[in-house]
Amino acid sequence: MIDLYEFMLKRRLTTSRRHCSTYWCQMAPNYLVVGGPSDTAMITVFRRLVAEGRWGTAYRVAHIILFGQVRR
């Protein structure tokens, strides 16, 4: 699916996989190390982004949830 950590790192929203797992996905600290994000985790990330007013990134995450990752 998507490497959520790389996606968030490029947007300077996280500094480590542990931070990304716990803050954005609200999962265990090793969650993103074990495997890719589930749909539930992606929806959690989307909700957090909307709550923080990060509309552009939230739009991209919603697009990934609905249509899958688009390769450019």
DSSP file (Angstrom, degrees, kcal/mol; ACC not computed):
  #  RESIDUE AA STRUCTURE BP1 BP2  ACC     N-H-->O    O-->H-N    N-H-->O    O-->H-N    TCO  KAPPA ALPHA  PHI   PSI    X-CA   Y-CA   Z-CA
    1    1 A M              0   0    0      0, 0.0     2,-0.4     0, 0.0    68,-0.0   0.000 360.0 360.0 360.0-108.1    0.0    0.0    0.0
    2    2 A I        -     0   0    0     35,-0.2     2,-1.4    66,-0.0     3,-0.2  -0.930 360.0-127.7-125.2 144.4    1.7    3.2    1.2
    3    3 A D     >  -     0   0    0     -2,-0.4     4,-2.2     1,-0.2     5,-0.2  -0.754  30.9-174.1 -87.3  91.6    4.8    3.9    3.2
    4    4 A L  H  > S+     0   0    0     -2,-1.4     4,-2.7     1,-0.2     5,-0.3   0.860  77.5  56.6 -59.6 -38.9    3.0    6.2    5.6
    5    5 A Y  H  > S+     0   0    0      1,-0.2     4,-2.7     2,-0.2    -1,-0.2   0.942 109.5  44.6 -60.3 -48.1    6.1    7.1    7.4
    6    6 A E  H  > S+     0   0    0      1,-0.2     4,-2.3     2,-0.2    -1,-0.2   0.895 112.5  53.6 -62.8 -39.8    7.8    8.4    4.2
    7    7 A F  H  X S+     0   0    0     -4,-2.2     4,-0.8     1,-0.2    -2,-0.2   0.925 114.9  39.2 -59.4 -47.4    4.6   10.2    3.2
    8    8 A M  H  <>S+     0   0    0     -4,-2.7     5,-2.6     1,-0.2     6,-0.5   0.836 112.8  56.4 -74.5 -33.4    4.5   12.0    6.6
    9    9 A L  H ><5S+     0   0    0     -4,-2.7     3,-1.7    -5,-0.3    -2,-0.2   0.900 102.7  54.9 -65.2 -41.0    8.2   12.6    6.7
   10   10 A K  H 3<5S+     0   0    0     -4,-2.3    -1,-0.2     1,-0.3    -2,-0.2   0.809 109.6  47.8 -61.4 -29.4    8.2   14.4    3.3
   11   11 A R  T 3<5S-     0   0    0     -4,-0.8    -1,-0.3    -5,-0.2    -2,-0.2   0.324 114.3-120.5 -93.8   7.4    5.6   16.7    4.7
   12   12 A R  T < 5S+     0   0    0     -3,-1.7    -3,-0.2     2,-0.1    -2,-0.1   0.842  77.1 124.9  56.8  39.1    7.7   17.3    7.8
   13   13 A L  S   <S+     0   0    0     -5,-2.6     2,-0.3     1,-0.1    -4,-0.2   0.493  70.6  27.2-102.4  -7.2    4.9   16.0   10.1
   14   14 A T        -     0   0    0     -6,-0.5    -1,-0.1    -9,-0.1    -2,-0.1  -0.975  49.5-162.4-149.1 161.3    6.9   13.4   11.8
   15   15 A T  S    S+     0   0    0     -2,-0.3     2,-0.3     1,-0.3    -1,-0.1   0.500  77.0  20.2-121.0 -11.8   10.5   12.6   12.8
   16   16 A S  S  > S-     0   0    0      1,-0.1     4,-2.4   -11,-0.0    -1,-0.3  -0.988  70.9-114.9-154.3 159.8   10.4    8.9   13.5
   17   17 A R  H  > S+     0   0    0     -2,-0.3     4,-2.7     1,-0.2    15,-0.3   0.875 117.5  56.0 -62.9 -37.0    8.4    5.8   12.8
   18   18 A R  H  > S+     0   0    0      2,-0.2     4,-2.5     1,-0.2     5,-0.3   0.933 109.2  45.1 -61.4 -46.7    7.6    5.6   16.5
   19   19 A H  H  >>S+     0   0    0      1,-0.2     4,-2.9     2,-0.2     5,-0.8   0.920 113.7  50.0 -63.1 -44.0    6.2    9.1   16.5
   20   20 A C  I  X>S+     0   0    0     -4,-2.4     5,-1.9     1,-0.2     4,-0.6   0.910 112.9  47.2 -61.5 -42.9    4.2    8.4   13.4
   21   21 A S  I  <5S+     0   0    0     -4,-2.7     6,-2.6     8,-0.3     5,-0.2   0.924 121.8  33.6 -65.0 -46.0    2.8    5.1   14.8
   22   22 A T  I  <5S+     0   0    0     -4,-2.5     4,-0.2     4,-0.2    -2,-0.2   0.924 127.1  33.4 -81.6 -44.9    1.8    6.6   18.2
   23   23 A Y  I  <5S+     0   0    0     -4,-2.9    -3,-0.2    -5,-0.3    -2,-0.1   0.961 130.1  26.7 -79.4 -52.3    0.7   10.2   17.3
   24   24 A W  I  <<S+     0   0    0     -5,-0.8    24,-0.2    -4,-0.6    -3,-0.2   0.925 134.0  30.2 -81.0 -45.8   -0.8    9.9   13.8
   25   25 A C  S   <S-     0   0    0     -5,-1.9    -3,-0.2    19,-0.1    -1,-0.1   0.673  91.3-139.4 -87.1 -17.7   -2.0    6.2   13.8
   26   26 A Q        +     0   0    0     -6,-0.3    -4,-0.2    -5,-0.2     2,-0.2   0.917  62.8 119.5  54.1  47.0   -2.7    6.0   17.5
   27   27 A M  S    S-     0   0    0     -6,-2.6    -1,-0.2     1,-0.2    -2,-0.1  -0.564  72.7 -54.7-123.1-172.6   -1.2    2.5   17.5
   28   28 A A    >   -     0   0    0     -2,-0.2     3,-2.0     1,-0.1     4,-0.3  -0.288  54.7-109.7 -64.8 153.2    1.7    0.8   19.3
   29   29 A P  T 3  S+     0   0    0      0, 0.0     3,-0.3     0, 0.0    -8,-0.3   0.782 119.1  46.1 -57.8 -28.7    5.1    2.3   18.9
   30   30 A N  T >> S+     0   0    0      1,-0.2     4,-1.8     2,-0.1     3,-0.5   0.282  81.2 109.4 -96.4  11.5    6.3   -0.5   16.6
   31   31 A Y  H <> S+     0   0    0     -3,-2.0     4,-1.3     1,-0.2    -1,-0.2   0.899  80.3  41.2 -57.1 -49.4    3.2   -0.6   14.5
   32   32 A L  H 34 S+     0   0    0     -4,-0.3    -1,-0.2   -15,-0.3    -2,-0.1   0.681 110.7  58.8 -77.0 -16.7    4.7    0.8   11.2
   33   33 A V  H <4 S+     0   0    0     -3,-0.5    -1,-0.2     1,-0.1    -2,-0.2   0.873 104.5  50.7 -75.3 -37.5    7.8   -1.3   11.6
   34   34 A V  H  < S-     0   0    0     -4,-1.8     2,-0.3     1,-0.2    -2,-0.2   0.871 127.7 -41.2 -69.6 -39.0    5.9   -4.5   11.6
   35   35 A G  S  < S-     0   0    0     -4,-1.3    -1,-0.2     3,-0.0     3,-0.1  -0.961  74.9 -55.7-171.2-176.3    3.9   -3.7    8.5
   36   36 A G        -     0   0    0     -2,-0.3     2,-0.1     1,-0.1   -33,-0.1  -0.267  67.3 -81.8 -74.8 166.1    2.0   -1.2    6.5
   37   37 A P        -     0   0    0      0, 0.0   -35,-0.2     0, 0.0    -1,-0.1  -0.401  40.7-130.9 -72.6 143.4   -0.9    0.8    7.8
   38   38 A S     >  -     0   0    0     -2,-0.1     4,-2.2     1,-0.1     5,-0.2  -0.325  29.8-102.8 -80.3 170.8   -4.4   -0.7    7.9
   39   39 A D  H  > S+     0   0    0      1,-0.2     4,-2.3     2,-0.2     5,-0.2   0.884 124.1  55.4 -62.3 -37.3   -7.4    1.1    6.6
   40   40 A T  H  > S+     0   0    0      1,-0.2     4,-2.0     2,-0.2    -1,-0.2   0.918 108.0  47.6 -61.5 -43.8   -8.4    1.8   10.2
   41   41 A A  H  > S+     0   0    0      1,-0.2     4,-2.4     2,-0.2    -1,-0.2   0.895 110.6  52.0 -64.8 -39.7   -5.0    3.4   10.9
   42   42 A M  H  X S+     0   0    0     -4,-2.2     4,-2.5     2,-0.2    -1,-0.2   0.887 109.0  49.9 -65.1 -38.1   -5.3    5.5    7.7
   43   43 A I  H  X S+     0   0    0     -4,-2.3     4,-2.6     2,-0.2    -1,-0.2   0.886 109.5  52.1 -66.7 -37.7   -8.7    6.7    8.7
   44   44 A T  H  X S+     0   0    0     -4,-2.0     4,-2.2     2,-0.2    -2,-0.2   0.913 109.9  48.7 -62.1 -42.9   -7.3    7.7   12.1
   45   45 A V  H  X S+     0   0    0     -4,-2.4     4,-2.5     2,-0.2    -2,-0.2   0.928 110.7  51.2 -61.8 -45.4   -4.5    9.6   10.4
   46   46 A F  H  X S+     0   0    0     -4,-2.5     4,-2.4     1,-0.2    -2,-0.2   0.929 110.3  48.6 -57.3 -47.6   -7.1   11.4    8.2
   47   47 A R  H  X S+     0   0    0     -4,-2.6     4,-2.4     1,-0.2    -1,-0.2   0.893 111.3  49.7 -61.8 -40.6   -9.2   12.3   11.2
   48   48 A R  H  X S+     0   0    0     -4,-2.2     4,-1.7   -24,-0.2    -1,-0.2   0.910 110.5  50.2 -65.4 -42.1   -6.1   13.7   13.0
   49   49 A L  H  <>S+     0   0    0     -4,-2.5     5,-2.7     1,-0.2     4,-0.4   0.909 111.6  47.7 -63.2 -42.6   -5.1   15.8   10.0
   50   50 A V  H ><5S+     0   0    0     -4,-2.4     3,-1.4     1,-0.2    -2,-0.2   0.919 109.3  53.7 -63.8 -43.2   -8.6   17.2    9.6
   51   51 A A  H 3<5S+     0   0    0     -4,-2.4    -1,-0.2     1,-0.3    -2,-0.2   0.831 110.9  46.7 -61.2 -32.0   -8.7   18.1   13.4
   52   52 A E  T 3<5S-     0   0    0     -4,-1.7    -1,-0.3    -5,-0.1    -2,-0.2   0.461 116.4-115.1 -89.3  -1.4   -5.4   19.9   13.0
   53   53 A G  T < 5 +     0   0    0     -3,-1.4     2,-1.4    -4,-0.4    -3,-0.2   0.739  67.5 143.0  77.0  22.9   -6.6   21.8    9.9
   54   54 A R     >< +     0   0    0     -5,-2.7     4,-2.3     1,-0.2     5,-0.2  -0.584  17.6 164.2 -93.8  71.9   -4.1   20.2    7.5
   55   55 A W  H  >  +     0   0    0     -2,-1.4     4,-2.5     1,-0.2    -1,-0.2   0.851  64.8  53.3 -64.8 -41.1   -6.6   20.0    4.7
   56   56 A G  H  > S+     0   0    0      2,-0.2     4,-1.8     1,-0.2    -1,-0.2   0.929 114.3  41.3 -62.4 -46.4   -4.2   19.4    1.8
   57   57 A T  H  > S+     0   0    0      2,-0.2     4,-2.4     1,-0.2    -1,-0.2   0.881 113.1  54.7 -69.4 -37.5   -2.5   16.4    3.4
   58   58 A A  H  X S+     0   0    0     -4,-2.3     4,-2.6     1,-0.2    -2,-0.2   0.895 106.5  52.6 -61.7 -39.5   -5.9   15.1    4.6
   59   59 A Y  H  X S+     0   0    0     -4,-2.5     4,-2.3     2,-0.2    -1,-0.2   0.923 109.4  48.5 -61.3 -44.4   -7.2   15.2    1.0
   60   60 A R  H  X S+     0   0    0     -4,-1.8     4,-2.1     2,-0.2    -2,-0.2   0.905 111.8  48.9 -63.5 -41.8   -4.2   13.2   -0.2
   61   61 A V  H  X S+     0   0    0     -4,-2.4     4,-2.5     2,-0.2    -1,-0.2   0.913 110.7  50.9 -64.8 -42.1   -4.7   10.6    2.6
   62   62 A A  H  X S+     0   0    0     -4,-2.6     4,-2.5     1,-0.2     5,-0.2   0.904 109.5  51.1 -60.8 -40.9   -8.4   10.4    1.8
   63   63 A H  H  X S+     0   0    0     -4,-2.3     4,-2.9     1,-0.2     5,-0.5   0.905 110.4  48.8 -62.8 -41.6   -7.5    9.8   -1.9
   64   64 A I  H  X S+     0   0    0     -4,-2.1     4,-1.8     3,-0.2    -2,-0.2   0.900 111.5  50.0 -65.2 -40.7   -5.1    7.0   -0.9
   65   65 A I  H  < S+     0   0    0     -4,-2.5    -2,-0.2     1,-0.2    -1,-0.2   0.931 119.5  36.3 -62.4 -45.6   -7.8    5.4    1.3
   66   66 A L  H  < S+     0   0    0     -4,-2.5    -2,-0.2    -5,-0.2    -1,-0.2   0.883 135.6  16.1 -78.0 -39.6  -10.4    5.5   -1.4
   67   67 A F  H  < S-     0   0    0     -4,-2.9    -3,-0.2    -5,-0.2    -2,-0.2   0.487 101.5-116.4-117.7  -5.6   -8.4    4.8   -4.6
   68   68 A G     <  -     0   0    0     -4,-1.8     2,-0.2    -5,-0.5    -1,-0.2  -0.130  55.0 -40.0  85.5 169.5   -5.0    3.4   -3.4
   69   69 A Q        -     0   0    0     -5,-0.1     2,-0.5    -4,-0.1    -5,-0.0  -0.489  55.4-142.7 -73.7 133.9   -1.6    4.9   -3.9
   70   70 A V        -     0   0    0     -2,-0.2     2,-0.4     2,-0.0    -2,-0.1  -0.853  12.4-138.1 -97.4 126.6   -1.0    6.6   -7.3
   71   71 A R              0   0    0     -2,-0.5     0, 0.0     1,-0.1     0, 0.0  -0.690 360.0 360.0 -84.1 133.7    2.5    6.2   -8.7
   72   72 A R              0   0    0     -2,-0.4    -1,-0.1     0, 0.0    -2,-0.0   0.390 360.0 360.0-113.3 360.0    3.9    9.3  -10.3
